[in-house]
Amino acid sequence: MRRHILMLAAVLVFSITLASTVSAQGYTIVPYTVQQGDTLAKIASKYCTTWEEIYQINAAAIGPDPNTLHPGTLIYVPNRCPAPPSGVYDHGPSMYANGTVTGNVYTVAAGDTWYSIGQRFGLPWETISNANGGGGLYPGRQLIIPGLASAPPSKAPYLSISNPQAGANLPATFAVSGMGAGLPEGNVVVTALDSGGRVLAQKATVLQGANVGVGGEGTWSTSLTVNATSVMPGAIQATSPGVPAMAAVSITYSGAGSGGSGSAPVVYASGQCTVVGAPGGPLYVYPGGPSNSQFAAGGPVEAKQRAVYNGMDWYMIQPEAAMGNPPLWAPVTSLSSVGQGCS
């Protein structure tokens, strides 16, 4: 009786040791019955561990020689392999599971076996058989696959830009394209930025591909128009709402003089051109772009450049540039007057 109590205590200690190991290391320990022809190295390869680790845990059951295993011996093995993707999905056709899938219905093909169909969908074949009343397989028979998703699990969110390449010189209108996966409903937002991070143009698009709506991989493309009035550096950025996926490339906008929709800008010397703002006159990020400020009380201010966009004169100003204020553009309609040096 005392011997049985000691053995039970040893089992309990061993179980507690295993449990603490699982908790501390983040892997599971699974029972395994030794099969004919097994070696510790062979078993270790199945569970992504080492034969030394298995032997260390099971030395008492295996005996003094780790090279000698007896079929039927119960041992405990650390399973360090990555967890398989959750859910049931189609792993793809195989020689003996070559049928077609529509929704959660599998149509049997010639040569299919229950076992191979189970392997294709990551389910025990008995689960599929029981769900369909068992029986034999024949070409054309339709089987319900329990829990089958319409697509493989979503890939980790990512975005990439394949065009334009980093360092490219872009005309006024240009194409942008790339790839992505794991994006909510496949949504992609493409943004053109100047060197200060200000938005010059923005457009939404979506991934194109079979499973992009449920997180699958696909391609995206769109075009943007940037009314840059001078050659300037910037960036193209791709993002997707709600996920930490982003891609960006540094580029150069060629400016209106190199194919843009306006005329080449006139650059003024220091103190050459003074314009007078009209109180409340709107100021813009770039000619024809979004307004993000206005003249508060009007008054004279030095202009750095002049450009013509859609037949209208625009003047670039940069009040208090030494404080890091970005340049802004004022159309002639936002001015009370233009100095003679601006002609």
C-alpha positions as CSV (number, residue, x, y, z in Angstrom):
1,M,0.0,0.0,0.0
2,R,2.8,2.4,1.0
3,R,4.5,1.6,-2.4
4,H,1.4,2.5,-4.3
5,I,1.1,5.8,-2.4
6,L,4.7,6.6,-3.3
7,M,4.2,5.8,-6.9
8,L,1.1,8.0,-7.0
9,A,3.0,10.9,-5.4
10,A,5.8,10.5,-8.0
11,V,3.2,10.7,-10.8
12,L,1.7,13.8,-9.2
13,V,5.1,15.5,-8.9
14,F,5.9,14.6,-12.5
15,S,2.6,16.1,-13.7
16,I,3.1,19.3,-11.7
17,T,6.6,19.6,-13.1
18,L,5.3,19.2,-16.6
19,A,2.5,21.7,-16.0
20,S,5.0,24.3,-14.7
21,T,7.2,23.7,-17.7
22,V,4.4,24.3,-20.1
23,S,3.4,27.5,-18.3
24,A,6.9,28.9,-18.2
25,Q,8.1,27.9,-21.7
26,G,4.9,28.3,-23.7
27,Y,4.8,24.9,-25.3
28,T,2.8,21.7,-24.7
29,I,3.9,18.3,-23.6
30,V,2.0,15.5,-25.2
31,P,1.9,11.8,-24.5
32,Y,3.4,9.5,-27.1
33,T,3.4,5.7,-27.4
34,V,6.6,4.4,-28.9
35,Q,6.1,2.6,-32.2
36,Q,8.2,-0.2,-33.9
37,G,11.2,1.4,-35.6
38,D,11.0,4.7,-33.6
39,T,14.1,6.5,-32.4
40,L,14.3,9.5,-30.2
41,A,15.7,11.6,-33.1
42,K,12.7,10.5,-35.3
43,I,10.2,11.4,-32.6
44,A,12.0,14.7,-31.9
45,S,11.7,15.7,-35.6
46,K,7.9,15.2,-35.5
47,Y,7.6,17.6,-32.6
48,C,10.2,20.2,-33.4
49,T,12.4,19.4,-30.4
50,T,15.6,17.4,-29.7
51,W,16.2,13.8,-28.7
52,E,18.2,15.1,-25.7
53,E,15.2,17.0,-24.4
54,I,12.9,14.0,-24.8
55,Y,15.4,11.7,-23.0
56,Q,15.9,14.1,-20.2
57,I,12.2,14.0,-19.4
58,N,11.7,10.3,-20.0
59,A,15.0,8.7,-18.8
60,A,13.3,6.6,-16.1
61,A,10.8,5.1,-18.6
62,I,13.4,4.6,-21.4
63,G,16.3,3.3,-19.4
64,P,20.0,4.0,-19.4
65,D,20.4,3.6,-23.2
66,P,18.7,6.4,-25.2
67,N,19.3,4.4,-28.4
68,T,17.1,1.5,-27.2
69,L,13.3,2.1,-27.3
70,H,10.7,-0.5,-26.6
71,P,7.4,-0.4,-28.6
72,G,4.4,0.4,-26.4
73,T,6.4,2.5,-23.9
74,L,4.5,5.7,-23.0
75,I,6.7,8.8,-23.0
76,Y,6.0,12.5,-22.8
77,V,7.3,14.8,-25.6
78,P,7.6,18.6,-25.7
79,N,5.7,19.8,-28.8
80,R,7.5,22.9,-29.9
81,C,6.0,23.0,-33.4
82,P,4.1,26.1,-34.4
83,A,0.4,25.9,-33.9
84,P,-1.5,25.1,-37.1
85,P,-3.8,27.8,-38.6
86,S,-7.2,27.8,-36.8
87,G,-10.3,26.8,-38.6
88,V,-11.1,24.3,-41.3
89,Y,-10.1,25.3,-44.9
90,D,-9.1,23.7,-48.2
91,H,-5.4,22.8,-48.2
92,G,-5.7,22.1,-52.0
93,P,-6.1,19.0,-54.2
94,S,-4.1,15.9,-53.9
95,M,-3.9,12.6,-55.8
96,Y,-6.7,11.0,-53.8
97,A,-8.7,14.1,-53.0
98,N,-8.9,15.8,-56.4
99,G,-12.5,17.0,-56.3
100,T,-14.0,20.5,-56.5
101,V,-15.2,22.7,-53.7
102,T,-18.2,25.0,-53.7
103,G,-18.9,26.8,-50.5
104,N,-18.7,24.1,-47.8
105,V,-19.6,21.3,-50.3
106,Y,-16.9,18.9,-51.7
107,T,-17.7,17.0,-54.9
108,V,-15.9,13.6,-54.9
109,A,-13.6,12.8,-57.8
110,A,-12.6,9.3,-59.1
111,G,-10.0,7.7,-56.8
112,D,-10.8,9.8,-53.8
113,T,-10.5,8.2,-50.3
114,W,-12.1,9.2,-47.0
115,Y,-8.6,9.5,-45.5
116,S,-7.3,11.8,-48.2
117,I,-10.3,14.0,-48.2
118,G,-9.8,14.4,-44.4
119,Q,-6.2,15.3,-45.0
120,R,-7.2,17.9,-47.6
121,F,-9.5,19.7,-45.2
122,G,-7.5,19.1,-42.0
123,L,-10.2,17.0,-40.3
124,P,-10.4,13.4,-39.2
125,W,-11.9,11.4,-42.0
126,E,-14.4,10.0,-39.5
127,T,-15.8,13.5,-38.8
128,I,-16.5,14.0,-42.5
129,S,-18.0,10.5,-43.0
130,N,-20.3,10.9,-39.9
131,A,-21.5,14.3,-41.1
132,N,-22.6,12.7,-44.4
133,G,-24.0,9.4,-43.2
134,G,-21.0,7.3,-44.1
135,G,-21.3,4.9,-47.0
136,G,-19.1,4.6,-50.0
137,L,-17.5,7.2,-52.2
138,Y,-18.2,7.6,-55.9
139,P,-17.5,10.4,-58.4
140,G,-20.0,13.1,-58.2
141,R,-21.1,12.4,-54.6
142,Q,-21.4,15.7,-52.6
143,L,-20.1,15.9,-49.1
144,I,-20.7,18.6,-46.5
145,I,-17.3,19.6,-44.9
146,P,-18.2,20.7,-41.3
147,G,-16.9,24.1,-40.5
148,L,-15.3,24.7,-43.9
149,A,-14.3,28.4,-44.4
150,S,-14.7,29.9,-47.9
151,A,-11.0,30.8,-47.9
152,P,-7.7,30.0,-46.1
153,P,-7.0,32.0,-43.0
154,S,-6.0,35.6,-43.5
155,K,-2.3,36.3,-44.0
156,A,-0.5,38.8,-41.8
157,P,-1.4,42.3,-42.9
158,Y,1.1,43.9,-45.3
159,L,1.3,46.4,-48.1
160,S,3.9,46.9,-50.8
161,I,4.5,49.4,-53.6
162,S,6.0,48.0,-56.8
163,N,5.4,51.1,-58.9
164,P,6.8,53.8,-58.8
165,Q,10.3,52.7,-57.8
166,A,12.1,54.6,-55.1
167,G,13.8,57.7,-56.6
168,A,11.5,58.0,-59.6
169,N,10.7,61.3,-61.2
170,L,6.9,61.5,-61.6
171,P,4.9,63.6,-64.1
172,A,1.7,65.4,-63.0
173,T,-0.4,62.2,-63.4
174,F,1.1,58.9,-62.6
175,A,0.1,55.3,-61.8
176,V,0.7,53.6,-58.5
177,S,0.5,49.9,-57.9
178,G,1.5,47.1,-55.5
179,M,0.3,44.1,-53.4
180,G,-1.2,43.5,-50.0
181,A,-2.9,41.0,-47.8
182,G,-4.8,40.8,-44.5
183,L,-6.6,44.1,-45.1
184,P,-10.2,44.7,-44.0
185,E,-12.4,44.3,-47.1
186,G,-9.2,44.8,-49.1
187,N,-9.2,48.5,-48.7
188,V,-6.1,50.5,-49.6
189,V,-5.6,54.3,-49.4
190,V,-2.8,55.8,-51.6
191,T,-1.4,59.2,-50.7
192,A,1.0,61.6,-52.3
193,L,3.0,63.7,-49.8
194,D,5.5,66.5,-50.1
195,S,8.8,66.4,-48.2
196,G,7.1,68.0,-45.1
197,G,4.5,65.2,-44.9
198,R,1.6,67.4,-46.3
199,V,-1.0,65.6,-48.4
200,L,-0.9,66.6,-52.1
201,A,-3.3,64.0,-53.4
202,Q,-5.1,61.0,-52.1
203,K,-7.3,58.2,-53.5
204,A,-8.9,55.0,-52.2
205,T,-8.7,51.7,-54.0
206,V,-9.2,48.0,-53.2
207,L,-7.2,44.8,-53.6
208,Q,-8.0,42.6,-56.6
209,G,-7.9,38.8,-56.0
210,A,-10.0,35.8,-55.2
211,N,-10.0,36.0,-51.4
212,V,-9.1,39.7,-50.7
213,G,-12.4,40.3,-49.0
214,V,-11.5,37.9,-46.2
215,G,-7.9,38.8,-45.8
216,G,-6.3,37.0,-48.8
217,E,-3.5,38.3,-51.0
218,G,-4.1,40.5,-54.0
219,T,-2.9,43.4,-56.2
220,W,-4.0,47.0,-56.2
221,S,-3.5,50.0,-58.5
222,T,-4.7,53.5,-59.0
223,S,-3.5,56.9,-60.4
224,L,-2.9,60.2,-58.8
225,T,-2.5,63.8,-60.1
226,V,-0.2,66.2,-58.2
227,N,-0.1,69.8,-59.3
228,A,3.5,70.4,-58.3
229,T,4.5,73.8,-59.6
230,S,8.2,73.1,-59.2
231,V,10.5,70.1,-59.0
232,M,10.3,68.9,-55.4
233,P,10.9,65.8,-53.3
234,G,8.1,63.8,-51.8
235,A,6.8,60.3,-51.1
236,I,4.0,57.9,-52.1
237,Q,2.4,56.1,-49.2
238,A,-0.1,53.2,-49.1
239,T,-2.1,52.4,-46.0
240,S,-5.2,50.5,-45.0
241,P,-7.7,51.7,-42.4
242,G,-7.5,49.9,-39.1
243,V,-4.4,47.8,-39.6
244,P,-0.7,48.5,-39.0
245,A,0.3,47.9,-42.6
246,M,2.0,50.6,-44.6
247,A,4.4,51.0,-47.5
248,A,6.1,54.1,-48.8
249,V,8.7,55.2,-51.4
250,S,10.6,58.4,-51.8
251,I,10.1,60.1,-55.2
252,T,10.5,63.5,-56.9
253,Y,7.6,65.4,-58.5
254,S,8.7,66.8,-61.9
255,G,6.8,70.0,-61.6
256,A,4.6,71.9,-64.1
257,G,7.5,72.8,-66.3
258,S,8.1,69.1,-66.9
259,G,4.7,68.0,-68.0
260,G,2.5,69.3,-65.2
261,S,-0.9,71.0,-65.7
262,G,0.4,74.6,-65.0
263,S,3.3,76.7,-66.1
264,A,6.9,76.7,-64.9
265,P,7.2,78.8,-61.7
266,V,8.9,82.2,-61.5
267,V,11.4,82.4,-58.6
268,Y,11.8,85.8,-57.0
269,A,14.9,87.2,-55.4
270,S,14.7,88.2,-51.8
271,G,12.6,91.4,-51.4
272,Q,11.7,91.4,-55.1
273,C,8.0,90.6,-54.9
274,T,5.5,91.8,-52.2
275,V,1.9,90.9,-52.2
276,V,-0.9,92.1,-49.9
277,G,-3.2,89.6,-48.5
278,A,-7.0,90.2,-48.3
279,P,-8.4,89.7,-44.8
280,G,-9.9,86.2,-44.7
281,G,-8.4,85.2,-48.1
282,P,-7.8,81.5,-48.2
283,L,-4.3,79.9,-48.5
284,Y,-3.6,76.5,-50.1
285,V,-1.2,73.6,-49.7
286,Y,-0.4,73.9,-53.4
287,P,-2.1,75.5,-56.4
288,G,-5.5,74.0,-56.9
289,G,-5.0,71.9,-53.8
290,P,-6.8,71.9,-50.4
291,S,-7.1,75.1,-48.3
292,N,-5.6,74.8,-44.8
293,S,-5.3,78.5,-43.7
294,Q,-6.2,82.1,-44.5
295,F,-4.9,85.6,-44.1
296,A,-6.1,86.7,-40.7
297,A,-5.9,90.5,-41.1
298,G,-4.3,90.8,-44.5
299,G,-1.2,93.0,-45.0
300,P,2.0,92.8,-47.0
301,V,4.0,89.6,-47.3
302,E,7.0,88.6,-49.4
303,A,6.3,86.1,-52.2
304,K,8.9,83.5,-53.1
305,Q,7.5,82.1,-56.3
306,R,4.7,82.7,-58.8
307,A,3.0,79.9,-60.9
308,V,0.0,79.9,-63.2
309,Y,-2.6,77.2,-62.6
310,N,-5.8,77.0,-64.6
311,G,-5.2,80.4,-66.0
312,M,-4.7,82.1,-62.5
313,D,-1.6,83.5,-60.9
314,W,-0.7,81.8,-57.6
315,Y,2.0,83.2,-55.2
316,M,4.0,81.1,-52.8
317,I,4.6,82.7,-49.4
318,Q,6.3,81.5,-46.2
319,P,5.7,83.8,-43.3
320,E,8.1,83.2,-40.4
321,A,10.0,80.5,-42.3
322,A,12.7,80.6,-39.6
323,M,10.1,79.2,-37.1
324,G,9.6,76.2,-39.4
325,N,6.3,77.3,-41.0
326,P,5.7,75.5,-44.3
327,P,5.2,77.4,-47.5
328,L,1.6,78.2,-48.6
329,W,0.1,79.3,-51.9
330,A,-2.2,82.3,-52.3
331,P,-4.3,82.7,-55.5
332,V,-4.6,86.2,-56.8
333,T,-8.2,86.2,-55.6
334,S,-6.9,86.0,-52.0
335,L,-4.8,89.2,-52.4
336,S,-5.7,92.9,-52.2
337,S,-2.8,93.9,-54.5
338,V,0.4,92.6,-56.1
339,G,3.7,94.7,-56.1
340,Q,5.3,95.9,-59.3
341,G,8.3,93.6,-58.7
342,C,6.1,90.6,-59.1
343,S,5.5,91.0,-62.9
